[in-house]
Amino acid sequence: MGKLIQPEDIAETVLFLASKQARMITGQVIKVSGGKAL
């Protein structure tokens, strides 16, 4: 928490959302902020 976001952090989130594990996630706003927006 509290660190600057790196491109890898965004890439990991995108990869998860594109995977079968995320098949039940729809219409969400996912903030990848490193804990700055709680």
N, CA, C and O atoms as a Maestro MAE file, in Angstrom:
{
 s_m_m2io_version
 :::
 2.0.0
}

f_m_ct {
 s_m_title
 :::
 protein
 m_atom[152] {
  # First column is atom index #
  i_m_mmod_type
  r_m_x_coord
  r_m_y_coord
  r_m_z_coord
  i_m_residue_number
  s_m_chain_name
  s_m_pdb_residue_name
  s_m_pdb_atom_name
  i_m_atomic_number
  :::
  1 25 0.824 -1.183 0.000 1 A "MET " " N  " 7
  2 3 0.000 0.000 0.000 1 A "MET " " CA " 6
  3 2 0.865 1.242 0.000 1 A "MET " " C  " 6
  4 15 1.942 1.270 0.596 1 A "MET " " O  " 8
  5 25 0.383 2.257 -0.670 2 A "GLY " " N  " 7
  6 3 1.058 3.533 -0.655 2 A "GLY " " CA " 6
  7 2 2.218 3.666 -1.618 2 A "GLY " " C  " 6
  8 15 2.951 4.654 -1.560 2 A "GLY " " O  " 8
  9 25 2.408 2.691 -2.511 3 A "LYS " " N  " 7
  10 3 3.503 2.802 -3.483 3 A "LYS " " CA " 6
  11 2 2.948 3.261 -4.819 3 A "LYS " " C  " 6
  12 15 1.751 3.140 -5.080 3 A "LYS " " O  " 8
  13 25 3.815 3.785 -5.654 4 A "LEU " " N  " 7
  14 3 3.390 4.206 -6.978 4 A "LEU " " CA " 6
  15 2 3.033 2.994 -7.829 4 A "LEU " " C  " 6
  16 15 3.648 1.934 -7.714 4 A "LEU " " O  " 8
  17 25 2.049 3.164 -8.669 5 A "ILE " " N  " 7
  18 3 1.606 2.091 -9.548 5 A "ILE " " CA " 6
  19 2 2.628 1.872 -10.657 5 A "ILE " " C  " 6
  20 15 3.134 2.821 -11.256 5 A "ILE " " O  " 8
  21 25 2.916 0.617 -10.911 6 A "GLN " " N  " 7
  22 3 3.829 0.233 -11.978 6 A "GLN " " CA " 6
  23 2 3.013 -0.390 -13.117 6 A "GLN " " C  " 6
  24 15 1.920 -0.903 -12.879 6 A "GLN " " O  " 8
  25 25 3.525 -0.350 -14.336 7 A "PRO " " N  " 7
  26 3 2.797 -0.962 -15.460 7 A "PRO " " CA " 6
  27 2 2.444 -2.429 -15.209 7 A "PRO " " C  " 6
  28 15 1.406 -2.905 -15.669 7 A "PRO " " O  " 8
  29 25 3.292 -3.137 -14.490 8 A "GLU " " N  " 7
  30 3 3.031 -4.551 -14.196 8 A "GLU " " CA " 6
  31 2 1.766 -4.715 -13.354 8 A "GLU " " C  " 6
  32 15 1.046 -5.703 -13.503 8 A "GLU " " O  " 8
  33 25 1.494 -3.751 -12.471 9 A "ASP " " N  " 7
  34 3 0.297 -3.827 -11.635 9 A "ASP " " CA " 6
  35 2 -0.963 -3.768 -12.494 9 A "ASP " " C  " 6
  36 15 -1.913 -4.515 -12.262 9 A "ASP " " O  " 8
  37 25 -0.968 -2.893 -13.470 10 A "ILE " " N  " 7
  38 3 -2.112 -2.784 -14.374 10 A "ILE " " CA " 6
  39 2 -2.213 -4.039 -15.238 10 A "ILE " " C  " 6
  40 15 -3.306 -4.563 -15.451 10 A "ILE " " O  " 8
  41 25 -1.080 -4.518 -15.730 11 A "ALA " " N  " 7
  42 3 -1.069 -5.706 -16.593 11 A "ALA " " CA " 6
  43 2 -1.621 -6.921 -15.852 11 A "ALA " " C  " 6
  44 15 -2.372 -7.703 -16.435 11 A "ALA " " O  " 8
  45 25 -1.268 -7.092 -14.591 12 A "GLU " " N  " 7
  46 3 -1.766 -8.234 -13.822 12 A "GLU " " CA " 6
  47 2 -3.282 -8.166 -13.666 12 A "GLU " " C  " 6
  48 15 -3.965 -9.187 -13.743 12 A "GLU " " O  " 8
  49 25 -3.799 -6.974 -13.450 13 A "THR " " N  " 7
  50 3 -5.245 -6.810 -13.325 13 A "THR " " CA " 6
  51 2 -5.947 -7.124 -14.640 13 A "THR " " C  " 6
  52 15 -6.971 -7.808 -14.651 13 A "THR " " O  " 8
  53 25 -5.406 -6.633 -15.739 14 A "VAL " " N  " 7
  54 3 -5.994 -6.892 -17.058 14 A "VAL " " CA " 6
  55 2 -5.953 -8.382 -17.375 14 A "VAL " " C  " 6
  56 15 -6.925 -8.935 -17.889 14 A "VAL " " O  " 8
  57 25 -4.835 -9.032 -17.071 15 A "LEU " " N  " 7
  58 3 -4.734 -10.473 -17.324 15 A "LEU " " CA " 6
  59 2 -5.762 -11.253 -16.513 15 A "LEU " " C  " 6
  60 15 -6.371 -12.198 -17.015 15 A "LEU " " O  " 8
  61 25 -5.952 -10.855 -15.266 16 A "PHE " " N  " 7
  62 3 -6.963 -11.524 -14.450 16 A "PHE " " CA " 6
  63 2 -8.352 -11.332 -15.047 16 A "PHE " " C  " 6
  64 15 -9.116 -12.290 -15.165 16 A "PHE " " O  " 8
  65 25 -8.682 -10.095 -15.425 17 A "LEU " " N  " 7
  66 3 -10.013 -9.826 -15.961 17 A "LEU " " CA " 6
  67 2 -10.262 -10.543 -17.283 17 A "LEU " " C  " 6
  68 15 -11.409 -10.818 -17.633 17 A "LEU " " O  " 8
  69 25 -9.206 -10.844 -18.011 18 A "ALA " " N  " 7
  70 3 -9.337 -11.564 -19.278 18 A "ALA " " CA " 6
  71 2 -9.363 -13.077 -19.086 18 A "ALA " " C  " 6
  72 15 -9.570 -13.817 -20.047 18 A "ALA " " O  " 8
  73 25 -9.157 -13.542 -17.862 19 A "SER " " N  " 7
  74 3 -9.077 -14.977 -17.607 19 A "SER " " CA " 6
  75 2 -10.451 -15.566 -17.290 19 A "SER " " C  " 6
  76 15 -11.415 -14.837 -17.054 19 A "SER " " O  " 8
  77 25 -10.519 -16.879 -17.289 20 A "LYS " " N  " 7
  78 3 -11.760 -17.580 -16.948 20 A "LYS " " CA " 6
  79 2 -12.131 -17.388 -15.478 20 A "LYS " " C  " 6
  80 15 -13.307 -17.478 -15.126 20 A "LYS " " O  " 8
  81 25 -11.153 -17.126 -14.623 21 A "GLN " " N  " 7
  82 3 -11.432 -16.922 -13.202 21 A "GLN " " CA " 6
  83 2 -12.305 -15.688 -12.969 21 A "GLN " " C  " 6
  84 15 -12.983 -15.597 -11.945 21 A "GLN " " O  " 8
  85 25 -12.296 -14.749 -13.896 22 A "ALA " " N  " 7
  86 3 -13.062 -13.512 -13.739 22 A "ALA " " CA " 6
  87 2 -14.373 -13.542 -14.519 22 A "ALA " " C  " 6
  88 15 -14.964 -12.491 -14.766 22 A "ALA " " O  " 8
  89 25 -14.827 -14.709 -14.903 23 A "ARG " " N  " 7
  90 3 -16.003 -14.808 -15.771 23 A "ARG " " CA " 6
  91 2 -17.278 -14.277 -15.112 23 A "ARG " " C  " 6
  92 15 -18.227 -13.936 -15.819 23 A "ARG " " O  " 8
  93 25 -17.328 -14.198 -13.798 24 A "MET " " N  " 7
  94 3 -18.525 -13.708 -13.118 24 A "MET " " CA " 6
  95 2 -18.450 -12.214 -12.799 24 A "MET " " C  " 6
  96 15 -19.391 -11.665 -12.225 24 A "MET " " O  " 8
  97 25 -17.375 -11.559 -13.152 25 A "ILE " " N  " 7
  98 3 -17.234 -10.123 -12.905 25 A "ILE " " CA " 6
  99 2 -17.780 -9.377 -14.118 25 A "ILE " " C  " 6
  100 15 -17.291 -9.542 -15.235 25 A "ILE " " O  " 8
  101 25 -18.798 -8.557 -13.882 26 A "THR " " N  " 7
  102 3 -19.387 -7.770 -14.971 26 A "THR " " CA " 6
  103 2 -19.701 -6.367 -14.464 26 A "THR " " C  " 6
  104 15 -20.097 -6.194 -13.311 26 A "THR " " O  " 8
  105 25 -19.528 -5.390 -15.304 27 A "GLY " " N  " 7
  106 3 -19.934 -4.027 -14.996 27 A "GLY " " CA " 6
  107 2 -19.307 -3.422 -13.756 27 A "GLY " " C  " 6
  108 15 -19.986 -2.719 -13.008 27 A "GLY " " O  " 8
  109 25 -18.049 -3.672 -13.523 28 A "GLN " " N  " 7
  110 3 -17.382 -3.165 -12.330 28 A "GLN " " CA " 6
  111 2 -16.355 -2.102 -12.677 28 A "GLN " " C  " 6
  112 15 -15.805 -2.083 -13.778 28 A "GLN " " O  " 8
  113 25 -16.107 -1.224 -11.728 29 A "VAL " " N  " 7
  114 3 -14.997 -0.280 -11.816 29 A "VAL " " CA " 6
  115 2 -13.962 -0.772 -10.816 29 A "VAL " " C  " 6
  116 15 -14.215 -0.783 -9.611 29 A "VAL " " O  " 8
  117 25 -12.809 -1.174 -11.308 30 A "ILE " " N  " 7
  118 3 -11.757 -1.704 -10.443 30 A "ILE " " CA " 6
  119 2 -10.628 -0.689 -10.402 30 A "ILE " " C  " 6
  120 15 -9.966 -0.433 -11.408 30 A "ILE " " O  " 8
  121 25 -10.417 -0.116 -9.222 31 A "LYS " " N  " 7
  122 3 -9.376 0.895 -9.058 31 A "LYS " " CA " 6
  123 2 -8.077 0.212 -8.650 31 A "LYS " " C  " 6
  124 15 -8.007 -0.423 -7.598 31 A "LYS " " O  " 8
  125 25 -7.072 0.341 -9.467 32 A "VAL " " N  " 7
  126 3 -5.743 -0.178 -9.153 32 A "VAL " " CA " 6
  127 2 -4.936 1.038 -8.713 32 A "VAL " " C  " 6
  128 15 -4.274 1.687 -9.523 32 A "VAL " " O  " 8
  129 25 -5.004 1.336 -7.413 33 A "SER " " N  " 7
  130 3 -4.440 2.591 -6.920 33 A "SER " " CA " 6
  131 2 -3.357 2.406 -5.865 33 A "SER " " C  " 6
  132 15 -2.837 3.387 -5.333 33 A "SER " " O  " 8
  133 25 -3.018 1.177 -5.562 34 A "GLY " " N  " 7
  134 3 -2.008 0.960 -4.533 34 A "GLY " " CA " 6
  135 2 -2.484 1.319 -3.138 34 A "GLY " " C  " 6
  136 15 -1.666 1.546 -2.247 34 A "GLY " " O  " 8
  137 25 -3.782 1.373 -2.936 35 A "GLY " " N  " 7
  138 3 -4.340 1.677 -1.624 35 A "GLY " " CA " 6
  139 2 -4.561 3.159 -1.370 35 A "GLY " " C  " 6
  140 15 -4.932 3.535 -0.258 35 A "GLY " " O  " 8
  141 25 -4.347 4.005 -2.355 36 A "LYS " " N  " 7
  142 3 -4.533 5.443 -2.159 36 A "LYS " " CA " 6
  143 2 -6.001 5.836 -2.175 36 A "LYS " " C  " 6
  144 15 -6.350 6.910 -1.684 36 A "LYS " " O  " 8
  145 25 -6.860 5.006 -2.719 37 A "ALA " " N  " 7
  146 3 -8.292 5.315 -2.794 37 A "ALA " " CA " 6
  147 2 -9.072 4.242 -2.054 37 A "ALA " " C  " 6
  148 15 -9.625 3.331 -2.670 37 A "ALA " " O  " 8
  149 25 -9.116 4.348 -0.753 38 A "LEU " " N  " 7
  150 3 -9.856 3.370 0.049 38 A "LEU " " CA " 6
  151 2 -11.246 3.875 0.350 38 A "LEU " " C  " 6
  152 15 -12.022 3.190 1.016 38 A "LEU " " O  " 8
  :::
 }
 m_bond[151] {
  # First column is bond index #
  i_m_from
  i_m_to
  i_m_order
  :::
  1 1 2 1
  2 2 3 1
  3 3 4 2
  4 3 5 1
  5 5 6 1
  6 6 7 1
  7 7 8 2
  8 7 9 1
  9 9 10 1
  10 10 11 1
  11 11 12 2
  12 11 13 1
  13 13 14 1
  14 14 15 1
  15 15 16 2
  16 15 17 1
  17 17 18 1
  18 18 19 1
  19 19 20 2
  20 19 21 1
  21 21 22 1
  22 22 23 1
  23 23 24 2
  24 23 25 1
  25 25 26 1
  26 26 27 1
  27 27 28 2
  28 27 29 1
  29 29 30 1
  30 30 31 1
  31 31 32 2
  32 31 33 1
  33 33 34 1
  34 34 35 1
  35 35 36 2
  36 35 37 1
  37 37 38 1
  38 38 39 1
  39 39 40 2
  40 39 41 1
  41 41 42 1
  42 42 43 1
  43 43 44 2
  44 43 45 1
  45 45 46 1
  46 46 47 1
  47 47 48 2
  48 47 49 1
  49 49 50 1
  50 50 51 1
  51 51 52 2
  52 51 53 1
  53 53 54 1
  54 54 55 1
  55 55 56 2
  56 55 57 1
  57 57 58 1
  58 58 59 1
  59 59 60 2
  60 59 61 1
  61 61 62 1
  62 62 63 1
  63 63 64 2
  64 63 65 1
  65 65 66 1
  66 66 67 1
  67 67 68 2
  68 67 69 1
  69 69 70 1
  70 70 71 1
  71 71 72 2
  72 71 73 1
  73 73 74 1
  74 74 75 1
  75 75 76 2
  76 75 77 1
  77 77 78 1
  78 78 79 1
  79 79 80 2
  80 79 81 1
  81 81 82 1
  82 82 83 1
  83 83 84 2
  84 83 85 1
  85 85 86 1
  86 86 87 1
  87 87 88 2
  88 87 89 1
  89 89 90 1
  90 90 91 1
  91 91 92 2
  92 91 93 1
  93 93 94 1
  94 94 95 1
  95 95 96 2
  96 95 97 1
  97 97 98 1
  98 98 99 1
  99 99 100 2
  100 99 101 1
  101 101 102 1
  102 102 103 1
  103 103 104 2
  104 103 105 1
  105 105 106 1
  106 106 107 1
  107 107 108 2
  108 107 109 1
  109 109 110 1
  110 110 111 1
  111 111 112 2
  112 111 113 1
  113 113 114 1
  114 114 115 1
  115 115 116 2
  116 115 117 1
  117 117 118 1
  118 118 119 1
  119 119 120 2
  120 119 121 1
  121 121 122 1
  122 122 123 1
  123 123 124 2
  124 123 125 1
  125 125 126 1
  126 126 127 1
  127 127 128 2
  128 127 129 1
  129 129 130 1
  130 130 131 1
  131 131 132 2
  132 131 133 1
  133 133 134 1
  134 134 135 1
  135 135 136 2
  136 135 137 1
  137 137 138 1
  138 138 139 1
  139 139 140 2
  140 139 141 1
  141 141 142 1
  142 142 143 1
  143 143 144 2
  144 143 145 1
  145 145 146 1
  146 146 147 1
  147 147 148 2
  148 147 149 1
  149 149 150 1
  150 150 151 1
  151 151 152 2
  :::
 }
}
